[in-house]
């Protein structure tokens, strides 16, 4: 049974309008936050996972080569010390 009371009808209209306004404010706040995040992160340079993995592998190989060269240098220096 629907109420014919104009005060109740006005309160229902007011509640519906407030809910719609709140939903709109929520959307605007969310969209604004997204835009601020895009602006904040827009200037940063990000790399893909594949690029990161490739550089990490290159660094690991360079580290291994460096260790091998250091061992060879130590061996040559020890040989020179024995001969000299």
N, CA, C and O atoms as a GROMACS GRO file, in nm:
protein
  336
    1UNK      N    1   0.084  -0.118   0.000
    1UNK     CA    2   0.000   0.000   0.000
    1UNK      C    3   0.088   0.124   0.000
    1UNK      O    4   0.176   0.137   0.085
    2UNK      N    5   0.066   0.212  -0.093
    2UNK     CA    6   0.148   0.330  -0.108
    2UNK      C    7   0.088   0.444  -0.026
    2UNK      O    8  -0.033   0.462  -0.017
    3UNK      N    9   0.180   0.521   0.034
    3UNK     CA   10   0.135   0.633   0.116
    3UNK      C   11   0.100   0.751   0.026
    3UNK      O   12   0.168   0.776  -0.074
    4UNK      N   13  -0.004   0.821   0.060
    4UNK     CA   14  -0.045   0.940  -0.013
    4UNK      C   15   0.003   1.066   0.057
    4UNK      O   16  -0.030   1.177   0.016
    5UNK      N   17   0.082   1.048   0.163
    5UNK     CA   18   0.130   1.162   0.240
    5UNK      C   19   0.237   1.235   0.158
    5UNK      O   20   0.339   1.175   0.124
    6UNK      N   21   0.215   1.364   0.127
    6UNK     CA   22   0.312   1.438   0.046
    6UNK      C   23   0.447   1.455   0.118
    6UNK      O   24   0.550   1.464   0.052
    7UNK      N   25   0.447   1.459   0.248
    7UNK     CA   26   0.572   1.472   0.324
    7UNK      C   27   0.659   1.348   0.305
    7UNK      O   28   0.779   1.359   0.283
    8UNK      N   29   0.598   1.230   0.313
    8UNK     CA   30   0.672   1.106   0.292
    8UNK      C   31   0.722   1.098   0.149
    8UNK      O   32   0.836   1.057   0.125
    9UNK      N   33   0.639   1.138   0.053
    9UNK     CA   34   0.680   1.135  -0.087
    9UNK      C   35   0.798   1.230  -0.110
    9UNK      O   36   0.891   1.197  -0.182
   10UNK      N   37   0.793   1.347  -0.049
   10UNK     CA   38   0.904   1.443  -0.061
   10UNK      C   39   1.031   1.388   0.003
   10UNK      O   40   1.140   1.406  -0.051
   11UNK      N   41   1.019   1.322   0.117
   11UNK     CA   42   1.136   1.264   0.183
   11UNK      C   43   1.197   1.153   0.098
   11UNK      O   44   1.319   1.140   0.092
   12UNK      N   45   1.114   1.073   0.034
   12UNK     CA   46   1.164   0.967  -0.054
   12UNK      C   47   1.236   1.028  -0.173
   12UNK      O   48   1.342   0.981  -0.212
   13UNK      N   49   1.177   1.134  -0.232
   13UNK     CA   50   1.243   1.202  -0.344
   13UNK      C   51   1.377   1.260  -0.300
   13UNK      O   52   1.476   1.252  -0.373
   14UNK      N   53   1.379   1.320  -0.181
   14UNK     CA   54   1.503   1.380  -0.129
   14UNK      C   55   1.608   1.272  -0.106
   14UNK      O   56   1.725   1.293  -0.139
   15UNK      N   57   1.569   1.157  -0.051
   15UNK     CA   58   1.664   1.047  -0.027
   15UNK      C   59   1.718   0.994  -0.160
   15UNK      O   60   1.837   0.967  -0.171
   16UNK      N   61   1.631   0.979  -0.260
   16UNK     CA   62   1.675   0.932  -0.391
   16UNK      C   63   1.772   1.032  -0.456
   16UNK      O   64   1.872   0.993  -0.515
   17UNK      N   65   1.741   1.159  -0.443
   17UNK     CA   66   1.828   1.262  -0.500
   17UNK      C   67   1.964   1.262  -0.429
   17UNK      O   68   2.068   1.273  -0.493
   18UNK      N   69   1.961   1.248  -0.296
   18UNK     CA   70   2.086   1.245  -0.220
   18UNK      C   71   2.169   1.123  -0.258
   18UNK      O   72   2.291   1.133  -0.270
   19UNK      N   73   2.105   1.009  -0.278
   19UNK     CA   74   2.178   0.888  -0.317
   19UNK      C   75   2.240   0.906  -0.455
   19UNK      O   76   2.355   0.866  -0.477
   20UNK      N   77   2.166   0.966  -0.547
   20UNK     CA   78   2.220   0.991  -0.680
   20UNK      C   79   2.336   1.090  -0.676
   20UNK      O   80   2.437   1.071  -0.744
   21UNK      N   81   2.321   1.194  -0.595
   21UNK     CA   82   2.429   1.292  -0.581
   21UNK      C   83   2.552   1.227  -0.520
   21UNK      O   84   2.664   1.252  -0.566
   22UNK      N   85   2.534   1.145  -0.419
   22UNK     CA   86   2.647   1.077  -0.355
   22UNK      C   87   2.717   0.984  -0.454
   22UNK      O   88   2.840   0.976  -0.456
   23UNK      N   89   2.639   0.912  -0.535
   23UNK     CA   90   2.698   0.823  -0.635
   23UNK      C   91   2.779   0.903  -0.736
   23UNK      O   92   2.888   0.862  -0.776
   24UNK      N   93   2.726   1.018  -0.778
   24UNK     CA   94   2.798   1.103  -0.872
   24UNK      C   95   2.926   1.157  -0.811
   24UNK      O   96   3.029   1.162  -0.878
   25UNK      N   97   2.921   1.198  -0.685
   25UNK     CA   98   3.041   1.247  -0.617
   25UNK      C   99   3.146   1.137  -0.606
   25UNK      O  100   3.265   1.162  -0.621
   26UNK      N  101   3.100   1.017  -0.579
   26UNK     CA  102   3.193   0.904  -0.568
   26UNK      C  103   3.262   0.879  -0.701
   26UNK      O  104   3.383   0.859  -0.705
   27UNK      N  105   3.185   0.881  -0.810
   27UNK     CA  106   3.244   0.863  -0.944
   27UNK      C  107   3.345   0.972  -0.975
   27UNK      O  108   3.454   0.945  -1.026
   28UNK      N  109   3.308   1.096  -0.945
   28UNK     CA  110   3.398   1.208  -0.973
   28UNK      C  111   3.526   1.198  -0.890
   28UNK      O  112   3.635   1.225  -0.941
   29UNK      N  113   3.514   1.159  -0.764
   29UNK     CA  114   3.632   1.144  -0.679
   29UNK      C  115   3.722   1.033  -0.733
   29UNK      O  116   3.844   1.048  -0.737
   30UNK      N  117   3.662   0.921  -0.772
   30UNK     CA  118   3.740   0.810  -0.826
   30UNK      C  119   3.811   0.850  -0.955
   30UNK      O  120   3.930   0.822  -0.973
   31UNK      N  121   3.738   0.915  -1.044
   31UNK     CA  122   3.798   0.959  -1.171
   31UNK      C  123   3.908   1.062  -1.147
   31UNK      O  124   4.012   1.059  -1.214
   32UNK      N  125   3.886   1.151  -1.054
   32UNK     CA  126   3.989   1.251  -1.021
   32UNK      C  127   4.114   1.185  -0.964
   32UNK      O  128   4.225   1.224  -0.999
   33UNK      N  129   4.095   1.087  -0.877
   33UNK     CA  130   4.210   1.016  -0.820
   33UNK      C  131   4.286   0.941  -0.929
   33UNK      O  132   4.409   0.940  -0.929
   34UNK      N  133   4.215   0.879  -1.020
   34UNK     CA  134   4.281   0.809  -1.131
   34UNK      C  135   4.363   0.906  -1.216
   34UNK      O  136   4.476   0.875  -1.257
   35UNK      N  137   4.305   1.022  -1.243
   35UNK     CA  138   4.375   1.121  -1.324
   35UNK      C  139   4.501   1.171  -1.253
   35UNK      O  140   4.606   1.189  -1.315
   36UNK      N  141   4.491   1.194  -1.124
   36UNK     CA  142   4.609   1.238  -1.047
   36UNK      C  143   4.717   1.130  -1.047
   36UNK      O  144   4.836   1.162  -1.053
   37UNK      N  145   4.677   1.005  -1.039
   37UNK     CA  146   4.775   0.895  -1.042
   37UNK      C  147   4.842   0.889  -1.180
   37UNK      O  148   4.963   0.868  -1.189
   38UNK      N  149   4.764   0.906  -1.285
   38UNK     CA  150   4.823   0.906  -1.420
   38UNK      C  151   4.924   1.020  -1.434
   38UNK      O  152   5.031   1.001  -1.492
   39UNK      N  153   4.890   1.136  -1.382
   39UNK     CA  154   4.981   1.250  -1.390
   39UNK      C  155   5.107   1.223  -1.308
   39UNK      O  156   5.217   1.254  -1.352
   40UNK      N  157   5.091   1.165  -1.190
   40UNK     CA  158   5.205   1.140  -1.103
   40UNK      C  159   5.298   1.035  -1.163
   40UNK      O  160   5.420   1.050  -1.158
   41UNK      N  161   5.242   0.930  -1.219
   41UNK     CA  162   5.324   0.822  -1.273
   41UNK      C  163   5.358   0.841  -1.420
   41UNK      O  164   5.438   0.766  -1.475
   42UNK      N  165   5.298   0.941  -1.484
   42UNK     CA  166   5.321   0.963  -1.626
   42UNK      C  167   5.466   0.996  -1.659
   42UNK      O  168   5.513   0.960  -1.767
   43UNK      N  169   5.536   1.063  -1.569
   43UNK     CA  170   5.674   1.101  -1.596
   43UNK      C  171   5.775   0.993  -1.564
   43UNK      O  172   5.893   1.007  -1.595
   44UNK      N  173   5.730   0.885  -1.503
   44UNK     CA  174   5.822   0.778  -1.466
   44UNK      C  175   5.842   0.683  -1.583
   44UNK      O  176   5.750   0.656  -1.660
   45UNK      N  177   5.963   0.634  -1.595
   45UNK     CA  178   5.992   0.537  -1.700
   45UNK      C  179   5.985   0.396  -1.641
   45UNK      O  180   6.061   0.361  -1.551
   46UNK      N  181   5.894   0.318  -1.691
   46UNK     CA  182   5.880   0.181  -1.648
   46UNK      C  183   5.933   0.089  -1.757
   46UNK      O  184   5.926   0.122  -1.876
   47UNK      N  185   5.985  -0.025  -1.717
   47UNK     CA  186   6.032  -0.123  -1.814
   47UNK      C  187   5.945  -0.246  -1.804
   47UNK      O  188   5.882  -0.272  -1.701
   48UNK      N  189   5.941  -0.321  -1.912
   48UNK     CA  190   5.863  -0.444  -1.910
   48UNK      C  191   5.940  -0.551  -1.832
   48UNK      O  192   6.060  -0.539  -1.808
   49UNK      N  193   5.869  -0.654  -1.796
   49UNK     CA  194   5.932  -0.765  -1.722
   49UNK      C  195   6.040  -0.830  -1.807
   49UNK      O  196   6.145  -0.869  -1.755
   50UNK      N  197   6.015  -0.842  -1.936
   50UNK     CA  198   6.113  -0.905  -2.025
   50UNK      C  199   6.242  -0.823  -2.031
   50UNK      O  200   6.352  -0.879  -2.027
   51UNK      N  201   6.229  -0.690  -2.039
   51UNK     CA  202   6.347  -0.604  -2.041
   51UNK      C  203   6.425  -0.615  -1.910
   51UNK      O  204   6.548  -0.623  -1.909
   52UNK      N  205   6.352  -0.616  -1.800
   52UNK     CA  206   6.416  -0.629  -1.669
   52UNK      C  207   6.492  -0.760  -1.659
   52UNK      O  208   6.607  -0.762  -1.615
   53UNK      N  209   6.429  -0.870  -1.700
   53UNK     CA  210   6.494  -1.001  -1.693
   53UNK      C  211   6.618  -1.006  -1.782
   53UNK      O  212   6.719  -1.065  -1.743
   54UNK      N  213   6.611  -0.945  -1.901
   54UNK     CA  214   6.726  -0.944  -1.992
   54UNK      C  215   6.844  -0.870  -1.931
   54UNK      O  216   6.957  -0.917  -1.938
   55UNK      N  217   6.818  -0.754  -1.872
   55UNK     CA  218   6.926  -0.677  -1.810
   55UNK      C  219   6.981  -0.750  -1.688
   55UNK      O  220   7.101  -0.748  -1.663
   56UNK      N  221   6.893  -0.814  -1.611
   56UNK     CA  222   6.939  -0.889  -1.494
   56UNK      C  223   7.031  -1.003  -1.537
   56UNK      O  224   7.134  -1.027  -1.474
   57UNK      N  225   6.996  -1.074  -1.645
   57UNK     CA  226   7.080  -1.183  -1.697
   57UNK      C  227   7.214  -1.130  -1.747
   57UNK      O  228   7.317  -1.193  -1.727
   58UNK      N  229   7.211  -1.014  -1.815
   58UNK     CA  230   7.336  -0.954  -1.862
   58UNK      C  231   7.426  -0.918  -1.744
   58UNK      O  232   7.547  -0.939  -1.750
   59UNK      N  233   7.369  -0.865  -1.638
   59UNK     CA  234   7.447  -0.827  -1.520
   59UNK      C  235   7.506  -0.951  -1.454
   59UNK      O  236   7.620  -0.948  -1.406
   60UNK      N  237   7.431  -1.060  -1.449
   60UNK     CA  238   7.482  -1.183  -1.389
   60UNK      C  239   7.599  -1.238  -1.471
   60UNK      O  240   7.699  -1.282  -1.414
   61UNK      N  241   7.587  -1.235  -1.604
   61UNK     CA  242   7.698  -1.280  -1.689
   61UNK      C  243   7.820  -1.191  -1.674
   61UNK      O  244   7.933  -1.240  -1.670
   62UNK      N  245   7.798  -1.061  -1.664
   62UNK     CA  246   7.910  -0.967  -1.646
   62UNK      C  247   7.979  -0.992  -1.512
   62UNK      O  248   8.101  -0.985  -1.504
   63UNK      N  249   7.903  -1.022  -1.409
   63UNK     CA  250   7.960  -1.052  -1.278
   63UNK      C  251   8.044  -1.179  -1.283
   63UNK      O  252   8.153  -1.185  -1.226
   64UNK      N  253   7.993  -1.282  -1.352
   64UNK     CA  254   8.068  -1.407  -1.366
   64UNK      C  255   8.198  -1.383  -1.444
   64UNK      O  256   8.304  -1.434  -1.406
   65UNK      N  257   8.190  -1.306  -1.553
   65UNK     CA  258   8.310  -1.275  -1.631
   65UNK      C  259   8.411  -1.199  -1.547
   65UNK      O  260   8.531  -1.226  -1.555
   66UNK      N  261   8.364  -1.107  -1.468
   66UNK     CA  262   8.453  -1.028  -1.382
   66UNK      C  263   8.523  -1.118  -1.280
   66UNK      O  264   8.643  -1.102  -1.255
   67UNK      N  265   8.449  -1.211  -1.223
   67UNK     CA  266   8.509  -1.302  -1.126
   67UNK      C  267   8.614  -1.392  -1.193
   67UNK      O  268   8.720  -1.418  -1.136
   68UNK      N  269   8.584  -1.438  -1.314
   68UNK     CA  270   8.680  -1.521  -1.387
   68UNK      C  271   8.806  -1.441  -1.421
   68UNK      O  272   8.917  -1.492  -1.408
   69UNK      N  273   8.789  -1.318  -1.465
   69UNK     CA  274   8.905  -1.235  -1.499
   69UNK      C  275   8.987  -1.203  -1.374
   69UNK      O  276   9.110  -1.199  -1.381
   70UNK      N  277   8.921  -1.181  -1.263
   70UNK     CA  278   8.994  -1.155  -1.138
   70UNK      C  279   9.075  -1.278  -1.098
   70UNK      O  280   9.188  -1.264  -1.052
   71UNK      N  281   9.020  -1.396  -1.115
   71UNK     CA  282   9.093  -1.520  -1.083
   71UNK      C  283   9.213  -1.536  -1.175
   71UNK      O  284   9.321  -1.574  -1.130
   72UNK      N  285   9.195  -1.509  -1.305
   72UNK     CA  286   9.308  -1.518  -1.400
   72UNK      C  287   9.417  -1.417  -1.364
   72UNK      O  288   9.536  -1.449  -1.369
   73UNK      N  289   9.377  -1.296  -1.328
   73UNK     CA  290   9.474  -1.194  -1.291
   73UNK      C  291   9.552  -1.236  -1.166
   73UNK      O  292   9.673  -1.218  -1.159
   74UNK      N  293   9.480  -1.291  -1.069
   74UNK     CA  294   9.548  -1.339  -0.948
   74UNK      C  295   9.649  -1.447  -0.982
   74UNK      O  296   9.760  -1.449  -0.928
   75UNK      N  297   9.612  -1.539  -1.072
   75UNK     CA  298   9.703  -1.647  -1.111
   75UNK      C  299   9.825  -1.590  -1.183
   75UNK      O  300   9.937  -1.634  -1.157
   76UNK      N  301   9.805  -1.494  -1.273
   76UNK     CA  302   9.918  -1.433  -1.345
   76UNK      C  303  10.010  -1.357  -1.249
   76UNK      O  304  10.132  -1.364  -1.261
   77UNK      N  305   9.952  -1.286  -1.156
   77UNK     CA  306  10.035  -1.214  -1.059
   77UNK      C  307  10.115  -1.309  -0.972
   77UNK      O  308  10.231  -1.283  -0.940
   78UNK      N  309  10.053  -1.420  -0.933
   78UNK     CA  310  10.125  -1.520  -0.853
   78UNK      C  311  10.238  -1.582  -0.934
   78UNK      O  312  10.346  -1.606  -0.880
   79UNK      N  313  10.214  -1.608  -1.061
   79UNK     CA  314  10.317  -1.664  -1.148
   79UNK      C  315  10.432  -1.565  -1.164
   79UNK      O  316  10.549  -1.605  -1.156
   80UNK      N  317  10.403  -1.439  -1.185
   80UNK     CA  318  10.507  -1.338  -1.197
   80UNK      C  319  10.587  -1.325  -1.068
   80UNK      O  320  10.709  -1.306  -1.072
   81UNK      N  321  10.521  -1.334  -0.955
   81UNK     CA  322  10.589  -1.324  -0.826
   81UNK      C  323  10.686  -1.441  -0.808
   81UNK      O  324  10.795  -1.422  -0.754
   82UNK      N  325  10.648  -1.560  -0.852
   82UNK     CA  326  10.736  -1.677  -0.839
   82UNK      C  327  10.856  -1.667  -0.934
   82UNK      O  328  10.967  -1.706  -0.898
   83UNK      N  329  10.833  -1.614  -1.053
   83UNK     CA  330  10.941  -1.605  -1.152
   83UNK      C  331  11.032  -1.486  -1.123
   83UNK      O  332  11.150  -1.489  -1.157
   84UNK      N  333  10.980  -1.383  -1.061
   84UNK     CA  334  11.058  -1.261  -1.044
   84UNK      C  335  11.144  -1.262  -0.925
   84UNK      O  336  11.215  -1.165  -0.899
   0.00000   0.00000   0.00000
